[in-house]
């Protein structure tokens, strides 16, 4: 079994924001136990920025992107040093892998990342993955490592993604507002009500929250990966998650459909800049025929977007059923909406959204 384990900043650092060595020691011990059972394990870790803050005399997370990058560069090596030491205590070797969103969007870099991780697993190494915060483009970044973990799970065709956090899993009510909530032990389909329950920020040292973890679970399950959201402090949490023990955390069942990484990115990671309304014929062509969206089927264009921006696609009633990357900007698209391909201006793309850049998001 290939297991991807994600652990967040708040689970890896103490109240002062410094790396909590016992927390990493516990994680590495459980990774070693899985390895002894012949499972492959990839760790996706946060904590570089938090680890770098006290070294530079800072106690709170800065908002300036350039400062964050510098802090990350200082903290990443210190974080990795702890992982190396604690894995070595169990006879294991760690291998640092820093990834960025563009690594999942372009075929060449996607294959390179896939090859690197596959080779590391073949050599018996435990890959320790983090976002490349030191050089990340602030406009194109994960923002937290939950999404990164989900995409890594897709990249290596993992069997299980374990998202470790401070909570026992997803609770029936927001624990910050009501302490009477109970653990939701299994989720078959992530719907708007679950997303409403999970909505909210994470800790002041991290950047994610339960909403981020649920969004990551959605990505992973559309990759055919089982997901468990559980407490990092729970004894033997990784072994329990692999074994499928009841009450370990919140289990999210994998989706029947499997999407490739680029389409996962389009569907769930890129913010939509506008909406295209289509007629019933176009909707049927997209959903049933898996065709490209042509200007002829467009009823209305809402919002302002440029070529290569992401847009939602809805039916005439406003129900969103797909998402894609456009090949025609909003102003030009408004001008040609409803026109047949032969009536389009010379040189204009024939497809408003090509089928390779389109994802039907219906269950």
C-alpha positions in Angstrom: 0.0 0.0 0.0 1.2 3.5 -0.8 0.3 5.9 2.1 0.6 9.7 1.9 0.7 11.3 5.4 0.1 15.1 5.7 0.9 16.8 9.0 0.3 20.5 9.6 2.2 23.3 11.3 0.1 23.4 14.4 0.7 19.7 15.0 4.5 20.1 14.5 5.3 23.2 16.5 5.0 24.3 20.1 3.3 27.4 21.6 6.4 29.4 20.7 6.3 28.4 17.1 9.4 26.2 17.3 9.7 22.7 16.0 8.3 20.2 18.5 10.8 17.4 18.2 8.6 14.9 20.1 5.8 15.3 17.6 8.1 14.6 14.7 9.6 11.7 16.6 6.1 10.2 17.1 5.3 10.6 13.4 8.6 9.0 12.3 8.1 6.1 14.7 4.7 5.4 13.2 6.1 5.7 9.7 8.7 3.2 10.6 6.0 0.8 11.8 4.2 1.1 8.5 7.5 0.5 6.6 8.1 -2.7 8.7 4.7 -3.9 7.3 6.1 -3.3 3.8 4.0 -0.2 3.1 5.4 2.7 1.2 5.1 6.1 3.0 5.4 9.7 1.8 5.3 12.5 4.4 3.9 15.9 3.3 4.9 18.3 6.0 4.3 21.9 6.9 6.3 23.8 9.4 9.2 25.5 7.5 7.9 29.0 8.0 7.0 28.4 11.6 10.4 26.8 12.3 12.1 29.8 10.8 10.3 32.5 12.7 11.9 32.1 16.1 15.4 31.9 14.5 14.9 35.3 13.0 13.4 36.7 16.2 9.8 36.8 14.9 6.9 35.4 16.9 4.0 35.9 14.4 3.6 35.0 10.8 4.4 38.0 8.5 2.1 39.0 5.7 4.9 40.2 3.3 5.5 37.4 0.7 9.2 38.3 0.5 9.6 37.9 4.2 7.7 34.6 4.2 10.0 33.3 1.5 13.1 34.3 3.5 11.7 32.8 6.7 10.9 29.6 4.9 14.5 29.3 3.5 15.8 29.5 7.1 13.2 27.1 8.6 13.2 24.4 5.9 16.7 23.1 6.6 16.0 23.0 10.3 12.8 21.2 9.8 14.4 18.6 7.5 17.3 18.1 9.9 14.8 16.9 12.6 13.1 14.5 10.2 16.5 13.1 9.1 17.6 12.5 12.7 14.3 10.9 13.8 14.0 8.7 10.7 17.6 7.6 11.1 16.8 6.3 14.7 14.7 3.7 12.9 17.2 3.0 10.2 15.3 5.0 7.6 16.6 7.6 5.1 14.6 10.7 4.4 14.6 12.5 1.1 13.5 16.2 0.7 11.2 17.0 -2.2 10.1 20.6 -2.7 7.1 21.1 -5.1 5.2 24.0 -6.5 1.7 24.2 -8.2 3.2 24.4 -11.7 4.8 21.0 -11.2 1.3 19.5 -11.4 0.0 21.7 -14.2 2.6 21.0 -16.9 3.2 17.4 -18.2 7.0 17.5 -18.2 7.4 18.6 -14.6 4.5 16.4 -13.5 6.3 13.3 -15.0 9.6 14.4 -13.4 8.1 14.8 -10.0 6.3 11.4 -10.4 9.6 9.8 -11.4 11.5 11.2 -8.5 9.0 10.1 -5.9 8.7 6.7 -7.5 12.5 6.2 -7.5 12.8 7.3 -3.9 10.2 4.8 -2.8 12.0 2.1 -4.8 15.2 2.9 -3.0 13.4 2.5 0.4 13.6 6.3 1.1 10.9 8.2 2.9 10.1 11.2 0.8 9.5 14.3 2.9 7.5 16.8 0.7 6.9 20.5 1.3 5.8 23.4 -0.9 8.8 25.3 -2.3 7.9 28.4 -0.2 11.3 30.0 -0.7 10.7 30.7 -4.4 6.9 30.3 -4.6 5.0 32.8 -6.8 2.4 34.4 -4.4 -0.1 34.4 -7.2 0.2 30.7 -7.9 0.8 28.7 -4.8 -1.0 26.0 -2.7 -1.4 28.3 0.4 -1.4 25.3 2.6 -0.1 21.7 2.3 -3.5 20.0 2.4 -4.0 20.5 -1.3 -0.4 19.6 -2.0 -0.9 16.3 -0.2 -4.0 15.5 -2.2 -2.1 16.1 -5.5 0.8 14.0 -4.3 -1.6 11.2 -3.5 -2.8 11.5 -7.1 0.7 11.7 -8.5 1.8 8.4 -6.9 -1.6 6.6 -7.2 -1.7 6.3 -3.5 -4.1 4.0 -1.7 -4.6 6.2 1.3 -4.2 9.8 2.3 -4.0 10.5 6.1 -4.5 14.2 7.0 -3.2 14.7 10.5 -4.6 17.7 12.5 -5.3 18.9 16.0 -8.9 17.7 15.9 -10.2 14.1 16.0 -11.7 14.6 12.5 -14.6 16.5 11.1 -17.2 17.2 13.8 -20.9 17.7 13.4 -20.6 21.3 14.5 -17.9 23.9 14.5 -16.0 23.2 17.8 -15.0 26.9 18.2 -18.7 27.7 18.4 -20.2 24.6 20.1 -18.4 21.9 22.1 -21.2 19.4 21.9 -20.4 18.1 18.3 -19.8 14.5 17.6 -17.3 12.9 15.2 -18.5 12.3 11.6 -16.9 8.9 11.1 -17.6 8.4 7.4 -18.4 10.7 4.5 -19.7 9.2 1.2 -20.1 12.5 -0.6 -18.8 15.9 0.3 -21.7 18.4 0.0 -22.3 22.0 0.7 -23.6 21.3 4.3 -20.3 19.5 5.2 -18.4 22.4 3.7 -20.4 24.9 5.7 -19.6 22.9 8.9 -15.9 22.9 8.1 -15.6 26.5 7.0 -13.2 28.6 9.1 -9.5 29.5 9.5 -6.8 27.4 11.0 -4.4 28.3 13.7 -2.3 31.5 13.8 0.8 29.5 12.9 -0.6 27.5 10.0 -2.6 28.5 6.9 -5.1 25.8 6.7 -8.3 24.7 8.6 -10.8 22.0 8.5 -12.3 23.5 5.3 -8.9 23.2 3.6 -8.7 19.5 4.7 -12.2 18.8 3.4 -11.3 20.4 0.0 -8.1 18.3 -0.1 -10.2 15.2 0.7 -12.5 16.1 -2.3 -9.4 16.3 -4.6 -8.0 13.0 -3.3 -11.3 11.1 -3.5 -11.7 12.2 -7.1 -8.4 10.5 -7.6 -9.7 7.2 -6.2 -7.9 7.6 -2.9 -9.4 6.8 0.5 -8.9 9.7 3.0 -8.7 9.7 6.8 -8.7 13.0 8.7 -7.5 12.3 12.2 -5.7 13.6 15.3 -1.9 13.7 15.0 -1.6 13.1 18.8 -3.7 9.9 18.7 -1.5 6.9 19.6 -0.9 4.6 16.6 -3.0 6.8 14.3 -1.3 5.7 11.1 -1.6 2.0 11.8 -5.3 2.5 12.7 -5.9 4.5 9.5 -4.3 1.8 7.4 -6.2 -0.9 9.1 -9.5 0.9 8.8 -10.2 0.8 12.5 -13.5 2.4 13.5 -13.3 5.8 15.2 -9.8 6.6 14.0 -11.1 9.8 12.4 -13.3 10.9 9.6 -13.1 8.5 6.6 -13.9 9.9 3.2 -14.7 7.3 0.6 -13.1 7.5 -2.8 -15.1 8.7 -5.8 -16.0 6.3 -8.6 -14.5 8.6 -11.2 -10.7 9.3 -11.3 -9.5 12.6 -12.6 -5.9 13.3 -13.8 -3.9 15.8 -11.8 -4.3 18.7 -14.2 -8.1 18.3 -14.3 -8.1 18.1 -10.5 -6.2 21.4 -10.4 -8.7 23.0 -12.7 -11.8 21.6 -10.9 -10.8 22.3 -7.3 -7.7 24.4 -7.0 -8.0 27.3 -9.4 -10.4 30.1 -8.5 -13.0 30.8 -11.2 -12.8 34.3 -12.7 -16.3 34.2 -14.2 -19.3 32.1 -15.4 -20.4 30.9 -18.8 -24.1 30.0 -19.1 -24.9 27.4 -21.8 -28.1 26.1 -23.4 -29.4 22.6 -22.9 -27.8 21.3 -26.1 -24.4 22.4 -25.1 -24.9 21.0 -21.6 -25.7 17.6 -23.0 -22.7 17.8 -25.3 -20.4 18.5 -22.4 -21.9 16.1 -19.9 -22.9 13.2 -22.1 -20.7 13.6 -25.2 -17.6 14.8 -23.4 -17.2 17.5 -26.1 -15.6 20.9 -26.2 -17.6 24.0 -25.4 -18.3 26.0 -28.6 -19.5 29.6 -28.8 -22.7 28.4 -30.5 -23.9 26.9 -27.2 -23.3 29.9 -25.0 -26.2 31.9 -23.8 -24.5 34.5 -21.5 -21.0 35.4 -20.2 -20.7 36.8 -16.7 -17.6 38.3 -15.1 -14.3 39.4 -16.6 -11.7 36.9 -17.6 -8.7 36.5 -19.9 -7.5 33.6 -22.0 -6.2 30.7 -19.8 -8.4 31.9 -16.8 -10.7 29.3 -15.1 -14.5 29.7 -15.4 -17.5 27.9 -14.1 -20.0 26.6 -16.6 -23.7 26.5 -15.7 -27.0 25.7 -17.3 -29.7 28.4 -18.0 -31.0 28.0 -14.5 -27.7 28.9 -13.0 -26.7 25.4 -11.8 -22.9 25.0 -12.1 -22.1 21.6 -13.6 -18.5 22.0 -15.0 -15.4 24.1 -14.8 -12.7 24.8 -17.4 -9.9 27.0 -18.7 -11.0 29.4 -21.5 -9.4 29.9 -24.8 -11.3 33.1 -25.5 -11.5 36.2 -23.2 -14.8 37.4 -21.8 -15.1 40.5 -24.0 -14.5 38.6 -27.2 -16.7 35.7 -26.0 -19.6 38.0 -25.4 -19.3 39.3 -28.9 -19.5 35.8 -30.5 -21.9 34.0 -28.0 -24.4 32.0 -30.0 -22.4 32.1 -33.3 -21.6 29.0 -35.2 -18.0 28.1 -35.8 -18.1 29.2 -39.5 -19.2 32.7 -38.4 -16.3 33.3 -36.0 -13.7 36.0 -36.7 -10.6 34.7 -38.5 -7.9 33.6 -36.1 -10.2 33.1 -33.1 -10.1 29.8 -31.3 -13.0 27.5 -32.3 -13.5 26.3 -28.8 -14.4 28.5 -25.9 -13.2 25.7 -23.6 -11.5 22.7 -25.1 -12.5 19.3 -23.7 -8.9 18.7 -22.5 -9.3 21.8 -20.3 -12.8 21.0 -19.0 -14.1 19.0 -16.0 -17.6 18.0 -15.4 -18.0 18.3 -11.7 -21.4 16.5 -11.3 -21.2 13.6 -8.8 
